[in-house]
Amino acid sequence: MFRSKEIADVQFNGVTGESFTKDQEEKFEKMGVLFMREGGVMSAHRVHGFQIQAGIMRETSTLSTIGWGIVRAHEGQFIVPDFPLLPSFRLSQHCACVARRRM
């Protein structure tokens, strides 16, 4: 989704920001520090990076309530539905990993 987004810097109202050298900005980026340029402008890739990280943290929190189990077919093969009720993925024709809610 972010790969196809139009890239434009983001203007924040009521924020002054700071003037940094290119070297300072690169150091901040390596440390994972969000910063505003003069005029309250943040580069689009930093905003997108923050949004991606927030999404990862949200999904991690959701997935932490899920336990996984291995299911084996005694006969035949697994058929995977288009819209499964539980998250799952096939490991082989006879073995799958299926999610279950933790209590």
Helices and strands as residue ranges (DSSP letters): E 10-11, H 22-31, E 41-42, H 44-63, E 66-72, E 88-90, E 95-101
